[in-house]
C-alpha cells in the first residue's frame, strides 16, 4: 500500500510483498511483481468560508441550436410536473442527459466537440469512467453553457421564498455546476450552505463534495501564492534511512519515524514475518490460493479513480501468475492490488506474524464491524513495470509494507507539498 506517489517504472525483477500500516508520508510506488497489505487511520478538516452569490459567472450564449437544452428538450431537466422541483441537484446528471441529446442529434459534432477539448488541454483521457467523461464534456462549448444555465436557474429559484430544505438543494445545484467549471472556491461556499441546510446529514454526498472543493480551492491558493514554495525539492532527492531491525527498538521507531511521518527502510525483518521463517513467493501463492479468484486492476491514464487504477478483469491466481511467467501482455499490465487476506483467504493469516513495530494498528482497536477493520493485511502481485500513479493513502494514514520477493521503487513527497502535486 502507499501514500503519495508518482508514476515510476519498476526494476527488472518480479517482486512479492505484504504490508499493514504505520507512518504518514508521501510515496510513489512501482512494482515488479509482488504483494502487500496495509491498515490506516487519520484526520479530516472543516473550515468556514465566505458567502458567494455566483454572480461572477458570466452569461454564456447557448451554442447554435441548443437554446432549449434545459427547457424541456431531450437532455434537459425533467419535463413532467416535477421539472421545477429541486431534487435534481447533481449538475453532472443534467450534463449527461444534455450530452446524450447532442450525440443523438449529431454524433460527428459530439465527437468533434470532445476532440476540440482534447486539443485545447493537450491530452486525451483514456478512461471510460463516468466521472472522467463528464469532466471532458464539461469542458466542451455545450457543456460550459449547460452548467452555467444550471447555475442561473438555481440562483433564480433561490430568490423565491423557499423552505430551507429546497434552498439547500439549489445551493447544491450551484455548487456541483461550479465544481465542474473549475470554480472551486465558489463551489465550496455553496456546498457549505447546502450542508448547513441538511442538519440530519441525509445527503452524505454533499459533505464529501464540500471537502473535495475545499481541498481543490486550497491547492490553487497555495500554488498561486508568490511567497509559497514546496517544502521538498520536488525534482531532487531525499535520503531514506536504512536501519537494521536488531538496532531499532519499537520505542525508537515510533519516536524517530512514525510520529514524525518520516519514511524508513528496516532491514533484516522479513524472516520473522512468517511463522516458519520462509518468505512467500509466486510458487507459494499459486500453491495456496491458485484456485481463488482475484479482481485485477490496470493503470488508465486520466482516470479519476484512486491512483488511476481501474478494473481490468477477474481470473484465478494460477492463471494470473502463469500469465506473468508466460509474459502475457494483458496480464503483465494488470495488477493484483490490495487483495484482502482476512476477507478472501483467512487461512493464510495463520502463517503471518506482524512485526513489533506495527502491533499498535489503530484499526485493530476499532469496534467489530468498523470500516476496513478486518481488511488488512492484503496482497499486491504484479509483473515487472507494474506501478500506481500519484496518490494519497486511505485516511491519509500511516502504513507499513513488507517486500518478500523482487524489487519495488518508491517516490516520496512531504504531505505539505500535496498542493503542488495536484493534476
Legacy VTK file of the C-alpha trace (Angstrom):
# vtk DataFile Version 3.0
C-alpha trace
ASCII
DATASET POLYDATA
POINTS 423 float
0.000 0.000 0.000
1.204 3.557 -0.433
0.691 7.210 0.492
1.594 9.693 -2.199
3.413 8.777 -5.338
4.471 9.469 -8.857
4.474 7.389 -11.991
7.737 5.498 -11.961
8.638 2.268 -13.692
9.898 -0.593 -11.585
13.107 -2.508 -11.832
13.715 -5.747 -13.683
12.771 -8.459 -11.241
9.416 -9.748 -10.135
8.655 -8.935 -6.529
6.285 -10.039 -3.850
5.449 -8.199 -0.624
2.854 -7.764 2.086
2.143 -4.881 4.439
-0.162 -3.294 7.015
0.295 0.396 8.233
2.353 2.794 10.323
3.935 6.072 9.095
2.493 9.187 7.470
4.304 10.453 4.399
4.081 10.619 0.625
5.006 7.826 -1.738
5.096 6.736 -5.316
5.348 3.070 -5.938
6.201 0.939 -8.896
6.096 -2.789 -8.813
7.954 -5.666 -10.406
5.667 -8.440 -9.292
4.653 -8.763 -5.662
2.048 -8.466 -2.961
1.459 -6.356 0.148
-1.072 -5.265 2.744
-1.954 -2.209 4.768
-4.021 -0.579 7.502
-4.944 3.031 8.042
-6.193 5.938 10.154
-6.260 9.713 10.299
-7.921 13.078 10.096
-10.368 15.359 8.337
-10.887 19.100 8.427
-13.715 21.602 8.432
-13.491 25.256 7.586
-15.755 28.289 7.334
-15.983 30.210 4.098
-17.441 33.406 2.751
-20.861 33.625 1.138
-20.655 33.593 -2.644
-23.601 34.527 -4.835
-22.119 33.142 -8.029
-22.730 36.484 -9.758
-19.225 36.384 -11.227
-20.236 33.546 -13.558
-20.670 35.353 -16.888
-23.705 34.895 -19.122
-22.921 32.439 -21.868
-24.687 32.346 -25.188
-26.146 28.958 -25.992
-24.413 27.148 -28.841
-26.432 27.332 -32.020
-29.496 25.102 -31.841
-29.189 24.460 -28.109
-31.134 27.310 -26.520
-33.699 24.790 -25.250
-31.373 22.169 -23.820
-32.564 22.920 -20.303
-36.183 23.743 -21.139
-37.951 20.557 -21.990
-35.905 19.281 -24.908
-34.022 15.983 -24.695
-31.136 16.238 -22.293
-32.662 18.949 -20.100
-34.266 18.582 -16.663
-37.423 16.546 -16.234
-40.308 17.746 -18.365
-43.096 16.353 -16.199
-44.799 18.153 -13.322
-41.611 17.832 -11.292
-39.457 19.807 -13.736
-39.032 22.724 -11.359
-38.618 20.609 -8.252
-35.110 20.768 -6.781
-34.408 17.048 -6.394
-32.014 17.011 -9.364
-29.083 18.673 -7.627
-26.238 16.966 -9.495
-25.094 19.059 -12.453
-23.266 16.021 -13.771
-26.570 14.168 -14.239
-28.097 17.140 -16.078
-24.980 17.399 -18.218
-25.088 13.691 -19.074
-28.685 13.937 -20.290
-27.890 17.012 -22.366
-24.876 15.273 -23.888
-26.932 12.253 -24.859
-29.168 14.653 -26.783
-26.096 16.100 -28.541
-24.970 12.601 -29.520
-28.441 11.632 -30.745
-28.733 14.758 -32.845
-25.260 14.736 -34.400
-22.721 12.074 -33.352
-19.990 13.628 -35.506
-20.480 17.009 -33.843
-20.277 15.419 -30.393
-17.019 13.707 -31.333
-15.674 16.963 -32.769
-16.509 18.873 -29.574
-14.583 16.356 -27.467
-11.678 16.423 -29.906
-11.527 20.220 -29.577
-11.308 19.856 -25.790
-8.503 17.297 -26.013
-6.591 19.587 -28.379
-7.054 22.553 -26.061
-5.901 20.619 -22.995
-3.102 18.895 -24.883
-4.078 15.420 -23.678
-6.687 12.735 -24.193
-8.085 10.757 -21.273
-8.088 7.019 -21.901
-10.527 6.448 -19.058
-14.103 5.416 -19.748
-15.022 6.084 -16.136
-18.206 8.233 -15.956
-16.518 10.946 -13.868
-13.706 11.313 -16.401
-16.161 11.515 -19.299
-18.365 14.063 -17.517
-15.345 16.300 -16.934
-14.423 16.120 -20.634
-17.991 17.030 -21.569
-17.967 19.884 -19.045
-15.058 21.434 -20.946
-16.909 21.473 -24.272
-18.791 24.515 -25.562
-22.145 22.838 -24.973
-21.060 21.601 -21.541
-19.997 25.067 -20.410
-23.315 26.520 -21.464
-25.392 23.774 -19.777
-23.539 24.216 -16.474
-23.848 27.997 -16.461
-27.516 27.716 -17.329
-27.917 25.359 -14.367
-26.394 27.991 -12.080
-28.655 30.734 -13.431
-31.779 28.610 -12.940
-30.804 27.631 -9.389
-29.980 31.205 -8.386
-33.262 32.436 -9.817
-35.123 29.787 -7.841
-33.369 30.805 -4.618
-34.763 34.344 -4.930
-38.216 32.873 -4.287
-39.352 32.239 -0.733
-38.271 28.601 -0.308
-38.083 26.162 2.558
-34.604 25.598 3.978
-34.566 22.098 2.517
-35.345 23.318 -1.008
-32.814 26.133 -0.747
-30.157 23.631 0.308
-30.800 21.566 -2.821
-30.493 24.642 -5.062
-27.236 25.518 -3.300
-26.042 22.003 -4.162
-27.100 22.547 -7.784
-24.938 25.682 -7.965
-22.054 24.001 -6.166
-21.940 20.918 -8.381
-22.010 23.043 -11.542
-19.316 25.430 -10.269
-17.105 22.486 -9.321
-17.289 21.080 -12.848
-16.436 24.549 -14.157
-13.290 24.576 -12.007
-14.550 27.397 -9.752
-13.658 25.583 -6.563
-13.753 28.447 -4.067
-17.274 29.476 -5.101
-18.310 25.826 -5.180
-17.033 25.334 -1.637
-19.105 28.270 -0.379
-22.269 26.861 -1.962
-21.532 23.355 -0.674
-21.172 24.684 2.874
-24.565 26.331 2.663
-26.075 23.157 1.232
-24.560 21.111 4.070
-25.823 23.634 6.626
-29.339 23.088 5.236
-29.006 19.332 5.742
-28.792 19.065 9.562
-29.797 15.383 9.544
-26.929 14.598 7.139
-29.264 12.866 4.711
-27.112 13.932 1.768
-23.738 12.400 2.624
-22.520 13.123 -0.928
-22.786 16.860 -0.220
-20.399 16.594 2.721
-17.876 14.676 0.623
-18.111 17.093 -2.315
-17.772 20.049 0.076
-14.468 18.692 1.377
-13.273 17.949 -2.154
-13.991 21.536 -3.239
-12.168 22.887 -0.186
-9.069 20.847 -0.957
-9.189 21.864 -4.634
-9.546 25.547 -3.714
-6.744 25.356 -1.140
-4.393 23.736 -3.658
-4.959 26.542 -6.157
-4.439 29.180 -3.456
-1.145 27.642 -2.352
0.163 27.299 -5.897
-0.832 30.873 -6.730
0.986 32.359 -3.725
4.192 34.070 -4.789
5.535 33.626 -1.259
4.958 29.902 -1.273
7.356 27.207 -2.345
7.483 23.448 -1.842
8.907 22.149 1.415
10.679 19.444 -0.573
12.890 19.694 -3.585
10.309 18.187 -5.919
12.895 17.450 -8.570
15.704 16.463 -6.231
16.034 13.534 -3.871
15.617 12.818 -0.181
17.605 10.128 1.552
15.507 7.377 3.139
17.411 5.838 6.018
18.099 2.108 6.216
18.124 0.738 9.750
18.819 -2.821 10.883
15.970 -4.319 12.888
18.409 -5.529 15.533
19.455 -1.957 16.346
15.979 -0.341 16.347
13.621 -0.654 19.295
9.877 -0.200 18.926
10.029 2.975 21.036
12.795 4.444 18.854
10.838 3.604 15.700
7.748 5.423 16.974
9.701 8.454 18.193
12.055 8.875 15.225
9.841 7.826 12.336
6.145 7.088 12.963
5.371 10.225 14.994
7.288 12.419 12.539
5.815 10.890 9.413
9.296 10.017 8.226
9.899 7.023 5.928
12.424 4.369 6.877
13.609 1.037 5.462
14.003 -1.607 8.194
16.289 -4.414 7.109
16.556 -7.945 8.459
12.919 -8.045 9.463
11.111 -10.236 6.956
12.295 -13.625 8.194
10.223 -13.072 11.313
7.102 -12.152 9.348
6.246 -15.791 8.663
5.942 -18.429 11.353
8.129 -20.905 9.502
10.711 -18.291 8.535
10.205 -18.853 4.803
9.316 -15.880 2.603
6.318 -16.147 0.330
6.941 -16.219 -3.407
4.931 -16.777 -6.585
5.060 -20.564 -6.241
3.800 -20.355 -2.655
0.871 -18.127 -3.620
-0.015 -20.369 -6.566
0.010 -23.466 -4.371
-2.038 -21.923 -1.554
-4.566 -19.679 -3.332
-4.194 -20.608 -7.007
-7.873 -21.600 -7.204
-9.062 -18.277 -5.735
-10.485 -15.588 -7.993
-8.838 -12.167 -7.951
-10.185 -8.925 -9.463
-7.230 -7.303 -11.239
-6.616 -3.590 -11.770
-4.821 -1.675 -14.514
-3.486 1.844 -14.951
-5.742 4.052 -17.097
-4.321 7.446 -17.991
-6.612 10.298 -16.979
-8.752 8.138 -14.686
-10.349 9.855 -11.658
-10.041 6.616 -9.688
-7.573 6.255 -6.826
-4.017 6.032 -8.217
-5.634 5.895 -11.716
-6.307 2.187 -11.211
-9.452 0.820 -12.845
-10.929 -2.669 -13.076
-9.176 -4.872 -15.636
-10.547 -8.416 -15.386
-11.104 -11.271 -12.958
-9.196 -14.545 -13.085
-7.670 -17.129 -10.780
-4.309 -16.578 -9.124
-2.917 -19.554 -11.032
-3.923 -18.069 -14.390
-2.595 -14.668 -13.367
0.810 -15.914 -12.206
1.110 -18.284 -15.169
0.338 -15.345 -17.467
3.051 -13.221 -15.871
5.593 -16.020 -16.300
4.495 -16.509 -19.926
4.754 -12.734 -20.487
1.105 -12.431 -21.497
0.776 -8.716 -22.310
-2.684 -8.151 -20.839
-1.897 -9.952 -17.579
1.540 -8.322 -17.297
-0.189 -4.937 -17.439
-2.663 -5.987 -14.748
-2.198 -5.694 -11.005
-3.408 -7.724 -8.051
-3.950 -4.679 -5.884
-4.849 -4.737 -2.192
-6.440 -8.217 -2.165
-7.652 -8.704 1.416
-6.252 -11.825 3.064
-8.712 -11.820 6.023
-11.745 -11.413 3.751
-10.738 -13.703 0.883
-8.314 -16.228 2.350
-8.205 -16.087 6.176
-6.326 -19.409 6.358
-3.195 -17.595 5.107
-3.241 -15.384 8.203
-2.087 -18.297 10.339
1.295 -18.180 8.635
1.873 -14.440 9.150
3.329 -12.518 12.080
3.117 -8.738 12.461
6.463 -7.158 13.432
6.562 -5.491 16.845
6.848 -2.018 15.322
3.360 -2.211 13.837
1.461 -4.112 16.508
-0.394 -0.957 17.622
-2.542 -0.636 14.497
-5.424 1.715 15.351
-7.973 -0.122 13.214
-7.436 -3.300 15.189
-8.792 -1.419 18.206
-11.911 -0.201 16.377
-15.279 -1.809 17.212
-16.065 -5.061 15.430
-17.643 -4.379 12.043
-15.958 -0.976 11.606
-14.979 0.061 8.101
-11.688 -1.553 6.998
-11.103 -3.098 10.435
-10.736 -6.595 9.006
-9.410 -5.746 5.535
-5.649 -5.976 6.053
-3.051 -7.369 5.592
-3.529 -7.710 1.844
-1.663 -8.926 -1.226
-0.181 -6.979 -4.122
1.194 -9.009 -7.039
2.376 -7.576 -10.321
4.734 -8.163 -13.219
7.821 -6.109 -13.993
6.883 -2.492 -14.572
3.584 -2.575 -12.643
3.009 0.743 -10.906
0.451 3.008 -9.309
0.068 6.697 -10.128
0.348 9.653 -7.763
-1.969 9.104 -4.789
-2.627 9.617 -1.084
-3.441 6.579 1.026
-6.804 5.859 2.623
-7.498 8.120 5.633
-4.175 9.929 4.949
-2.818 7.141 7.076
0.429 5.658 8.250
1.373 2.359 6.645
3.982 -0.339 6.537
4.954 -2.790 3.827
6.998 -5.982 3.716
8.669 -6.826 0.409
9.024 -10.582 0.113
10.138 -11.051 -3.495
11.525 -8.816 -6.221
12.104 -5.071 -6.037
9.908 -2.016 -5.517
10.709 1.626 -6.142
9.021 4.432 -4.217
8.957 8.198 -4.765
8.038 10.168 -1.627
6.807 13.722 -1.198
6.135 15.559 2.049
2.460 15.870 2.944
2.606 19.681 2.944
3.649 19.616 -0.715
0.385 17.981 -1.800
-0.977 21.217 -3.410
1.964 21.229 -5.831
1.217 17.660 -6.865
-2.396 18.167 -7.901
-3.068 17.133 -11.521
LINES 1 424
423 0 1 2 3 4 5 6 7 8 9 10 11 12 13 14 15 16 17 18 19 20 21 22 23 24 25 26 27 28 29 30 31 32 33 34 35 36 37 38 39 40 41 42 43 44 45 46 47 48 49 50 51 52 53 54 55 56 57 58 59 60 61 62 63 64 65 66 67 68 69 70 71 72 73 74 75 76 77 78 79 80 81 82 83 84 85 86 87 88 89 90 91 92 93 94 95 96 97 98 99 100 101 102 103 104 105 106 107 108 109 110 111 112 113 114 115 116 117 118 119 120 121 122 123 124 125 126 127 128 129 130 131 132 133 134 135 136 137 138 139 140 141 142 143 144 145 146 147 148 149 150 151 152 153 154 155 156 157 158 159 160 161 162 163 164 165 166 167 168 169 170 171 172 173 174 175 176 177 178 179 180 181 182 183 184 185 186 187 188 189 190 191 192 193 194 195 196 197 198 199 200 201 202 203 204 205 206 207 208 209 210 211 212 213 214 215 216 217 218 219 220 221 222 223 224 225 226 227 228 229 230 231 232 233 234 235 236 237 238 239 240 241 242 243 244 245 246 247 248 249 250 251 252 253 254 255 256 257 258 259 260 261 262 263 264 265 266 267 268 269 270 271 272 273 274 275 276 277 278 279 280 281 282 283 284 285 286 287 288 289 290 291 292 293 294 295 296 297 298 299 300 301 302 303 304 305 306 307 308 309 310 311 312 313 314 315 316 317 318 319 320 321 322 323 324 325 326 327 328 329 330 331 332 333 334 335 336 337 338 339 340 341 342 343 344 345 346 347 348 349 350 351 352 353 354 355 356 357 358 359 360 361 362 363 364 365 366 367 368 369 370 371 372 373 374 375 376 377 378 379 380 381 382 383 384 385 386 387 388 389 390 391 392 393 394 395 396 397 398 399 400 401 402 403 404 405 406 407 408 409 410 411 412 413 414 415 416 417 418 419 420 421 422
